[in-house]
Amino acid sequence: MEDQSAKKDNVTVQDVAREAGVSASTVSRYLTGVTGVSKIKQEAISRAIELLNFTPNVLAQSLKTGSTKTIGIITQDLGSPFFGEELKGVEHAISGTGYALLIVSGHWQSREEKDHAELLIGRRVDGIIIFTTTSSDKQILALSRQVPVVITGRRLDAMPRALGLAVDNELAAYEATRYLLSQGHRRIAHICGRLGQPDAEERLQGYKRALKEAGITVDQRLIASGDFTETGGVLAINQLLESRSPFTAIFAANDQSALGARLGLYRRGIRVPEEISLIGFDDLAVSNYMLPPLTTIRQPTFDLGRLAGQTLLSMLQGSTTPVVQPQFELVKRESVRRI
C-alpha cells in the first residue's frame, strides 16, 4: 500500500478534509478545539491527520483564533531545584492540552523580570505564570490587563485577571520557630531570604512573632541574609558566628540556605544537631539525604506548579472555579535535638 504521507510535502487542511470526508471548516473547528464537531467526525479527522502525517500551522491558527497556545513562564533561577520542581508541575498540568511553554528567567531583578514579561507579551503568549515574582502588586495588575497572570510563592489582593498561590509563609515560619522553642531552644538564629521579597519578609515576621510570644527579645545579631542560595547560607553562618552572639538553633528561610549553613558549620567543626540544631523550609528532595536529614517545612512544590498550570488554564477558558491555597507541613527529621 502506498504511503499517502509521502504524496505531498505540504499537507493542507483541505487534504485532511478530503481524506476524512468532512468540510475544511469542520477540520478547522477540530484543530482549534471549538465544540460542535461530532465524535464520529473527530475520529475520522484524527485518522486522516495520522495517515497524512499532518502538522497544523500554529501561526495560521493563532491568526484565526487569537490564541498562540503558548504559556509564558518567568522563573528567577533556571538552576534552582525548587523552581525546577514547580516547572514539572506546570508541565504535568498542561500535558495533552496543546499548550507549549516559553520559559525565561528574571534572575531576581525586577527590571529584568519586567523586560522579560514584555518579551512574552510581544510573543503573544496567552497567559503568564511567574515563580516568586519580584514585581509589585501595581506592576502585576498592569501586566494582568494584557494577559491572565498566576503568581506562585505569594498571595495577592483580589485582582480580576491575576491570582497568587502560596502557603501561609508567616504561619509556617512561626510553626518552625515554635518547634525549636518546644525543643528547649531559646537562642534561635534566622537565615532569612532576600529582604524585600514578600515570602522572605513573611517568614522573618513569623520567626519574630514566635520569639515575642515566648517572651524572647529579638536579637538582630542573630538575623543574617542567606539570599535563598547555598552560597548565601555559608556566608550567613560566617556572619552569625562572627557576631559573637551565642545560639543553639537556626531556622533557615529555605532548604538551599540550610544546606549552605550545614556546610559552613561542618567546615568549622560544628556538629548538627549535637551543637547546633537546624531547620529549613521547602523540603527539597535532597533534604532527606543531607547528613543528618533535614527537619523542614514542606511546601507541595510539584503540586504548587500543577495548581498554577491548572488555574491559568481555567482562567483562559473563562472559568471562575475557587482555588484552594496550598498547605504546609512540618517534617521532623534528625537535624533538631532537644536541649
WOGIZI-V273361 format. One line per field, one symbol per residue. ss: DSSP state (h for helix, s for strand, l for the rest). phi: phi as a letter, one per 20 degrees, with the letter a starting at -180 (. if undefined). psi: psi as a letter, one per 20 degrees, with the letter a starting at -180 (. if undefined). A space follows every 10 residues. Layout:
BEGIN
ss=???
phi=???
psi=???
END
This chain:
BEGIN
ss=lllhhhllll llhhhhhhhh lllhhhhhhh hhllllllhh hhhhhhhhhh hhlllllhhh hhhhhlllls ssssslllll hhhhhhhhhh hhhhllllls sssssllllh hhhhhhhhhh hhllllssss slllllhhhh hhhhlllsss ssllllllsl lsssslllhh hhhhhhhhhh hhlllllsss sslllllhhh hhhhhhhhhh hhhllllllh hhsssllllh hhhhhhhhhh hhllllllss ssllhhhhhh hhhhhhhlll llllllssss ssllhhhhhl llllssssll hhhhhhhhhh hhhhhhllll llllllllss sllllllll
phi=.ffffefcfc fdgffffffe mcefffffff fenffoefff fgffffffff feledfefff ffffendelc dedddebfef fffffffgff gffegnened dcdccelmdf ffffffffff ffemffacdd elfeffgfff fffffebfcc ddnaedfgcf cbbdcaffff fffgffffff ffenedddec eeeffoegff ffffffffff fffemdffef fedcedmmcf fffffffgff fffmefbdbc defbffffff fgfffgfeme edegdcebcd bpmfgfffdf dfgefbeedf fgffffffff ffgfffened fgdeffddbe deceeccfc
psi=ppohiihqhn prhhgggghi krqhhggghg hijpripqhg hghggggggg gilpoqnhgg hhhgijpikp ppporhohip hghhhghhgg gghipjiiqq qoprpikkoh ghggghghgg ghjlqhrppp omqiqrhghg gghiigqqpp pqjpqqrpqh kqpppqrngg hghghghhgg hijjphnpqp orbophpghg ghhghgghgg gghjkpppoh ijpqpijkrg ghgghhgggg hiijoqqiqp oqirhghhgh ggghgghjkp qpjhhpqpqb pglqhhhijq orppprpppm gghggghggh gggghhjjqk pqppqqqrpp opbjjpqq.
END
